[in-house]
């Protein structure tokens, strides 16, 4: 399939996003190449094209050509259609925007942010993985990337509530807390919603789901469709305002947290009228306040940090606080926390079918990490990581178990001593 | 006019003018661009931006835990030539005289043999850096003309300075003139290429430090 590629549209879209902050990052790269070692795609392939700094080249050239005094010296070679075609894979398929490269950058360049801006430029030019773009359009048109419309949501909520004998409030008129869901959970890991419902009910939280805004993932952001990104955020804002929620809880999904918690207000251009917390943060707070009673769990478990929750989200400690005193045989992997390796499927890469082979290679890093701990089960707090890792686990016929932290917590609620 | 007089006179004035104006232009043009305001609510307990920026400038001077083994050699080599350059520029008695005449401040010098050793080590270290840039597949792929030219204009003053100090090759006055001219080339190029990291390092480290501190993500 040949696609019309509009190089000028890419340049215009990219330059329109340039601020002083992004400009400084664009000008600062020393081409030292240290970022390569920090990138999982380079680490498992040794292909220098996967060097994070290299991924920025077309847009760095576009920027340098545009700005004096560098432009006086001819700036940089002109970006061509062929360049954009070649870099599409580097900016989409082989970057999860996990931010690990920034940790080793001597200049502290926020490479993931430049990749996000570059993706918008590439999409404006008519590029981008079709399945990722389709997911974004599904979200806009149907309510969710996997086609979970408000009707489907109501059906699934009713089925899950009946099947599990748990109260899952949908469209309550007023509630303190608005819970959102990821359609990956609804369609592939529905127990996750049941688990959240059990935990919130156990702690006596006044919460609801809303058919006005329920989808936590934001494929508009991941696919470079800023218009769709804004629509998805606005839906949650509308839902929270209509129920009067002061808190919006993001489920086990890393990018959903990153986008709403840290980018949401910037995309809307005004502060969000509520607090955004990840489910692990919300539960950790309940546990601290004695509202979450758990029976200890003795299984040998380790924890995979979703990049957008830990490294780029600042909520690294929440999962540890939940595991502390609960998982009696918890083993940290190496590296862990803010330094943990990415699952390989963040940044929308999970939704790109053509990137599957590359994701499986990345999973080797994770298998090694887990095996070094000796744990039998790897828990995580992101359905997207979980789906990525489940697919790779199957690919490699790996014998360890993968699980959700929230589901494990829900399985160990101590009702004998429930909070008042 | 002798070459040395030219180098010390009009050439120096021109180079300093280009350096100062170019430097200011580069920084001012960057800060004239609108800067994005982070409208997201900061994580409670976040330290003030100034603290976060300063912390990050200092913290990033040491290598991060995520540093790859492949890069360790290059990292150490990077420290070697930066420190070597610093010693030679700041510690050599004639340089201090130059700074005294230009800026009106002076400081004690280091012994000549220390400067000589630092110069030789810097030369060797920069050669290694260049060879690595050619041989390492990652660095070779991402290197641009700026990288090689910036290397050259940094290397030449060290080489010519070392030759002048050793009284090798041609007569001292000519070597000294060439040395000064090479420094002027360095000054003229500095604001326009990657050598500007001399100043940008404080800008970008501050930015990422405050950006992540706002989120409570202290990496």
Interface residues (C-beta under 8 A of the other chain):
Chain A: X18 X19 X20 X21 X22 X23 X24 X25 X27 X28 X29 X30 X31 X32 X33 X34 X36 X37 X38 X42 X43 X46 X48 X49 X51 X53 X54 X57 X67 X68 X69 X70 X73 X76 X99 X100 X102 X103 X104 X106 X107 X108 X109 X110 X261 X262 X263 X264 X265 X266 X268 X269 X270 X271 X272 X275 X310 X311 X312 X313 X314 X315 X316 X335 X338 X339
Chain B: X22 X25 X26 X29 X30 X31 X32 X33 X34 X35 X36 X38 X39 X40 X41 X43 X56 X60 X63 X64 X65 X66 X67 X68 X69 X70 X71 X74 X75 X78 X136 X137 X138 X139 X140 X141 X142 X143 X144 X147 X191 X192 X194 X196 X197 X200 X201 X203 X204 X205 X207 X208 X209 X211 X212 X215 X216 X217 X218 X219
